[in-house]
Amino acid sequence: MESLNRTGPNSVYQNAPIASFLSETLEFSAVRFAVTTSLVLTGLALMVGWISGTLGPLANHRGLLQDWVPWIAILLVNPIVFGYYLWSFQSIRHVMEQLEASDVVETSPQEIHQTILRGYRQWWRRPTALGSATAFSVFVGVTRRQLSQSWSSSTPLTVAATVVLTFVVVYAGSVLILNLISNIQILQTTFKYKDLTISPLHPDRCGGLNALSDYALKTAYLVAILGIWVGIVEYQFIQQNSQGSIWFVYPLIPLYLGLSVICFYGPLLTAHRGMKKAKQDLLHQIAHQFNCDYGQIYGELAADAETLQRGTEKIKELRALYELTDEFPIWPFNIAIFRQYLLTASTPIVPIVLGLLQNFVGQWLDIDFSSLGL
């Protein structure tokens, strides 16, 4: 399994030289890379603000030290995207290793190795990420002036810095999304050709597939962070009374909700089919045995009472076994994980609701919240 992390033709980093350099040469973990990115971006932002003279308040714009939105991107959103970018290359290996070590699915390191490599060998991954980053950064550069009070639109240098950072972040985010899609395909291939052994009394209450539910929940956390950023951007536009010019922001909300559902349920659905099939096979075997024993007893109605009693007791036990098996889980998550997901998925909607409520209160009470730095 170690060869999965090495560079070369048999590596997940074959089409990702940047991730290879970060993970193999610099030996960055996802958390370490996120923290380092946060520190580097903070230094670069302060340098851009100092060179452009926009650290303090400006006539028509907030200064860098007064505008809270860039700092959310610098200290939270962007580092998380970069950290997840590196994590996405490493996570599938950990999930597959835990599946290999469990009794739920039987596989081998060689099978896992080949399955993962097939998912990461597509040549179009890098051009797709570059195209997405280019298109989105151009879009940000064109629309940046609509945020008339934002620090990022205060000078040509801050606009250029925002565009460059957008390119880098969107590139990493695009590779991250492609990796998540490949990971789902890898899991789908694994569960499609392997019989699952359901473990209903497993301590994780996920049928022994807690590693998969944890992976799904982590991807949902990522989408929630991105959703919060979308909500903050829309909050900005709402507060600056630009509703008519931000038609492109509103579709991002249903897009976020759809992406959240896909990222959470996508990996789980790959195991759901296998768990459901395993359960149905068990129920079919019990039902078949029930029918055989029932037919045998029916043919022995003239037998003595002791023989009928033994046959009846066995049928009752088979029926109880059928009902017990019918309660086996067919989704690899428990109620606690599902509650965490619901809370995570609904959090990004809060900034939008606050923005609309604040705008309504401001119009009703004739208060300009933007002049208060809100």
N, C-alpha and C positions, 0 to 999 in steps of 0.2 A: 504493500500500500504506500510505502514511502515514495515510490517512483512517481506517484501522482503529483507530487509537489516539486518535482525537478524540472528544470528547463529542458527543451528538446522536443523531438517529434512525439514522444510518449508522455507529454505533460499537459495539464489543464491550462498552463500558461503559454501554450504554443502560439496563440493569437493575442496574447496580452503581455507584451514585454514590460510595460510599466508595472503591472502587478507582480511580474516575476522579479523585477529589480527591487521592489519594495519588500516583498516577502522573502526572497532568497538571499539577495545581496545585503540589504539593510536589516533583514530579519525582523521586520515590523509585524506585530500582531495587529488585529483590527482596532483594539482599544488604544494601543500606543500610537498608531497612525492617526486616529481621530484626535487625540490630545495634541500631537505634534502639529497637525493641520490647523487646529484652533490657535495655537501660539503663533504659527507662521502667518496666518491670515490677519491676526490682530496686529502684528508688526507691520505688515504691508498696508493695512488700512490706515494706521496712524501715519505712516510715511507718505501715503497719497494725500491724506488730509493736511499734513504739514507742508508738502510741496505746493498743493493747490490753495493753501491758505483757507481751508474750510473746516478747521478743527472747531472754531468757535461759531457763534450765531452769525447768520448772514442776513442781508436785507430781505430777500424773498425765499430763503431756504433755511432749513435747519442745519446746523453744523454737525460734524460727525459725532461730537460728544453730547449733542442734544437729541439726535435722531436715534431712537431705540430700535427701529426696524433693522438697519444694517447689522447691529450687534447680535440680534437673534440669528441672522444668517451666519455671521462670523463665528459665534460661540456655540451655536446649537445645530442649525440645519445642515450647513456645509460639512462640518466635521463628522456628523452622523452619516451623511451620504458617503463620504470618503471611507469611513470606517466600515460601513456595510459593503462598500465596493470590494474591499479586501476580504471581508468575511464571507462574501458570496462564493469566492473561489475555494475557501477552506471548509465551509459548512457542510456541503454535500458529502465530503469525505467522512466527516465525523458522524453524520447520520447513518451512512452506509456501514461504517464500522460498528456502530451500536446495533444495527439490524443484524449484522453478521454474528455478533456476540450473543444475540437474543435467541430464544427458542421459537420465535414467531415465524421466521422465514429462514430457510436453509439456502445459503449461498457460499461463495468462496472468494478470497481476495482477488483471484484472477478474473472471475466473472465481474466483480465490482469494478476492477481496474478497466476492463474493456468497455463496460457499460458507460462509465463516466467519460472516458476518452471520446466515445462516439458522440456524446452530447456536447462536447466542447470543440469539435474539430471543424465546425462550419466556417468557411472562408469569408462569408458575408458579415460576420459579427462586427469586425472593426470598421468597415465602410459604413455600416448602418449607424454605429455609434458616432462616427465623425460627421455623418450627414445630419443626424439629429442635433448634435451640438452646434453645428454651423447654422442651421435653420433657426434654432431657438435663440442663439446669441444675436443674430441679425434682427429677429423679432423684438428682443429686449432693447436693442440699440435704437430701433425705430420708435418704439412706444415709451421709452424712458422719460421723454420730456412731458408726458401727460401727468407724471407725478411732480407737480410744480413745486411742492414744498419739501420734497425729499432731498437728503444729502446726495444721493446717488445721481441726481440730475442737476446738481448745482453748477458744475463746470465741465468742460469737455474732457478733462483728465479723469474726473470721477465717473463720467459716463463710460469712458474707454475702459477704466478699471473694472467697472461692473460688467461690461460686455465680455471682457477676457475671463473674468471669474465665472461668469455664466457658462462660457464655452467649456471650461475645465470641469465644472460641476455637472453639467448636462452630459458631457462625455462619460464621466464616471458613473452617473446615474443610468445612462443608456446601457453601458456594459453590465451594470448591476441588474437591470431588468432582464437583459438577455440571459444572464446567468441564472436568474430565478426561473425563467422559462425553461432553460436547459435542465435545471434541477428537477422541475416537475416532470419533464420528459424522461429523465433518468429513473425517477421513482416509478413512473408509469410502466416503463419497460421492466423494471425489477418485479413489481407486483403482478404484472400481466402474465408472466411466464413462471411464477413461483406460487406454490400452494402455501397458504397461511395456516398456521396453527393458532387458533384463538385461545387466549388465556384470560377468561372472564374474571378470575379472582386475583389477577395480578395487582400488586400494591399500587401501581400507578393509575389504576382505574381507567386505563386507556387500552386494555387488552394487550398490554406489553409493548405498545407503540408510543410511549411517552416521548421518545426522542423526536418522532415525527410531529407530534402536536407542539412540542417546544419550538421546533423549527418554524412551523406555520405561524405561531404566535409572534416570533421574532420578526418575521417578514411583515406581519400586520403592524407591529410597532413602527417599522420603517415607513410604511405607507401613511401611518397616522402622523408622523413627523412632517412628511411632505404635505399632508393635508392641512396641518396647522399652518405651514408656510403659505399655502394657497389662501387659507382663511385670513392670514395677516395681510397679504397683498390686497385682497378684496376689501378688507377693513380700511386700508389706506385710501383706496379709491372712493369708498363710501364717504369717508370723512372729508375728502376733498371735493365732494359733490361732482364726481365724474361718472355717474352711473351711465350716462348715455354713450360714453366712449369706452366702456369696459365690457362690451358684449362678449369678448373672448374669455372673461374671467368666470362668468356664471356657469358655462358648460363644464368647467373644471370640477365643480362640486359633484354632479352625478358621475363624472369620470373617476373622481377619487373614490366614491362609494363603490363603484363597480370594481375598481382595481383592488380595493381593500378586501372585498368578498373573494376575488380571484386568488389573491395572495394567501389568504387564510384557508379557504376551502380547496384550492387547487392541489396542494400537497396532500391534504387529508382525503380528497376524493380518490387519489390513486390507491390508497389503502382501503378505502370504503368498499370498493367493488370486490376486492379480494376477501375482506372480512365477511361481506354479505354472502359471497359464494361459499366460503368455508362453513358458515352457519347453515346455509341451505342444504349443503351436502350432509351435514350431521343430522339435520331434521329429516332429510330423506331416508337416511339409514335407519333412524329410529322408527319412522313411519312404516318402512318396509318390514322391519322386524315385528312391529305391532300387528300389521296385517297378517303376517305369517302365523303368529301365535294365536291371534283371534280366530283365524280360519281353522287352526288345529283344534282349538277348544270347541268351536261350533260343530266340528265333525265328531266330537266325543261327548255329545250331550247325554248319551246313554251310559256314560262311564260313572264310576262311584263318586261320591261327594268329595272325597279327599283329592282326587285328580282334578276335578273342576275347581276346587278352591286354590290349588297350586297354580293352575293356569290363570285364574282370575287375578290372583295376587301379582303374578308377573306382568299381566296387562296393566294393572294399576301402576306398577313401578315404571313401566315404559311410558305411560301417559305422564307421570310426574317428571320423568327424565325429559320428555318432549317439552313440557312447559318450562322446565329449568333452562333447557338449551335455547328456547325461544327468547329468553331474556338476555342472551349473550350480546355484547355491544357490537355494533357494526360501523361505528365511527371512532377513530383513534383520538378522542378527546373526552374530557369529563366536564361536568357542569362548571367547576371553578375556572377552567381554561376558557370556556365559552363566555362566562361573565366578564373575564378580563378582556376578551376580544370585543364584546359589545361596548364596554367602557372606553376602550382604546379607539374604536371606530367612530364613536360619537363625539369625542373630544375636539377634533378639528372644526366642528360646526360652531363651537362656542365663540371664536372671534367674529364670525359673520353675524351671529345673533347680537353680540355686543355692539358691533358697528351699526347695525340697523337700529337698535334700541337707542344708542347714543345719538344717532342722527335725528331720530324722531323726537327725543327729549330736547335736543338742541333747537330744533325748529319750533317746538311747542313753547319752550321757555326763552327763546331768542338768545341762546348761548352758543358761542363759537368755541367748541372744544379744541379745535386745531390750534387756536391761539394760546391754549393752555399747555400745548405740547402733547396732546392726547390724540 
